[in-house]
Amino acid sequence: MSLNKNRIFEILATSKNSDGEYIFNEKELIDNYVTFLVAGGDPTASAITFALYELCRSENQQILKKAREEVDELLDGELDLIDESKLTKLKYLDMIIKETLRMHGPGFGTIRKLNENITIGNVTLPKNTSLYIWNYPVHRDPRLWSEPDVFNPDNFKYEKDGETNMGGSYFPFSHGPR
């Protein structure tokens, strides 16, 4: 059997270190396979499904209309595919995607390990403590979002240079270094 270097799993399964030993054991190969399989398709399918769900709801028809107008204006009557240079001009559609991920995020949260002791209030958490940060309560916190249970793409209105003032209150795929 010849090795096809275009197949990521063949590359992982056959990769060896300088001593000729396989780099990944069976468990690591399975973990990587599941990660690629789930992370590669499920979040995208989920995001598209929830975006369409939100846009089709009767209370969101003005949002759908505005999104259609943005796309129609960009295409200017042409039925060509939208290439990357045009895609970056769809600011409102980008806001819709971000709002979809805020309300219907693809994951439960993220885990971080403290690299130093930290004190919060009267509690000191020691270095190497694992912190579990859940997306849902942050993405639905009324202290951070004016109407946390309402689908509102304007939550992500661009301030300047494509940046919003979200701080650490939006992290559908995690935030910061891993």
N, C-alpha and C positions, 0 to 999 in steps of 0.2 A: 504494500500500500504506500502510495506516495503522499507526502505531507503537503497540504495546501496551506501556505503561510497566510492566506487571507482569512482563515477561520480562527477566531480568537481563542476558542477552547482547545483547539489542537496546539496552538502556541503555548497556552498555559500548561497543558498536560505534558508537553514534551520539553519544556524549558528546564535546563540543567544549570547548576552553578559551575564554578571553575574546577570543582572536585569531581564533576560528572554525576552529582546527585540531583535528583529531581527537586525543583524549587518548591513545588506545591504537593502536599500530601492529598489523599483522597477527600478528606473532610474539607480542606481548603478549596479544592476544585469544585466540590458540590456547593459550598457557600458562595463562591464566586459566580457559579452558574445561576443559582437562585437570585443573587443580587442583580446580575445583568438581566435576567428574565423579568423579574418583578419591577425593578427600577427603570428598565428600558421601555416598558409598554404600559403598565398599569397606571402610573400617574398621568400619562398623556391621555389615555382613554378616559380616565376619570375626570380630568379637567375639561376635556371637550364635552363630555356628557353633562356635567354640571353647568358649564357655560351655556349650552343649548337649553337646558332646563330653565335657567334663570332668564334667558332672553325670551323664551316662549311664554313665560308667566304673564298674565294680563296686566299686572301692576308694573311690568318692566317694558311695556311696548315703546315708550319714549326712548329708552336706552337702546333697544333694537333699531329703532328708526334712526337714531343718531349714528349708530355703528354702520348701518347701511349707507347713509349719506357720506360718511367718511370714506368708505370703500369705493362707492360710486364716483366720488370726486377724484379719488386717486387714479382710478382706472380710466376715467374720462371717456367712457363709452367703449373702450377696448375690452375684449374678452380674453386677453392674454393672462398667463399665470403671473402672479405677483412675485417678482424677484426680490432678493434680499435688500436691494437699495430702496425699493418701494415699501417693503415690509416695515422698515424702521420708521417710516412716516406715519404709520397707523397708530398714533398716540392714544386715541380713545379705545381702540381695540386692545391695546396693551393694558390700559387701565381696567378693562373688562376682565381680561385674563388674570390680572393681579387680584381683583376683587373676588373672582371665582376661587382662586387659590386661598384667599383669606377665609372665605366662608366655608369652603369645601376642600380643605387641604388634603394633600395626598398622604400625609403621614401623621403620626400621633405626636411627634415631638422629636427632641434630640437629647442626647446624653453628652455631658461634658465632665471632664475630670479637672479638678482644681490643681493648678501648678504651684500654688502657694496658699498659705493660711489666709482666710478671709473672715472678717467679722461683719455680721449683718445684725444691727440692733445690739442685743445682749448675747448673741450666739456666735461663737467662733467655729467655723468649719475648717477642719484640718486639711492640709495639702493631701492630694490624691483622693479626696472625697468625690464621689460621682454625683452630679446634679442631673436630675431629670426635668426637662423644661417642656411642658405640654403646649402645643400650638393653640388648641381650641380655646382654653380660657383666656389666653392673651389676645387672640384674634377676635374674641367676642366681649372683651372687657369694655364696659361703658366709660371707664376713665380714659381710655385710649381712643375709642371710636364713638362718634356722636350718636350714631344709631347702629349699634353692632349687629343687630339681627336683620337689617335692611340691606338689600343688594344695592350698593351705591358706588359705581366706578369712580365718582368724583373724590372718593377717599384717597385716590392715587393721582390727583391732579398734579401735574408737574409744576414745580416752583421755578427752578432754573437749572439749566444744564442737565435736564433729565433726572434730577434728584427730587425726592419727596422729603418731607419732614417726618418720616415714620420712625426714625431712631431704631430701637431694637424691638418695636412692637409688631413687626411683620417678618415672619420667617417660615414660609411654607416648606422649604427644603433645608431648614437649619440656618445657622448664621455664624459667621466667623470661622476661624481656623479649626480644623478637626484634630 
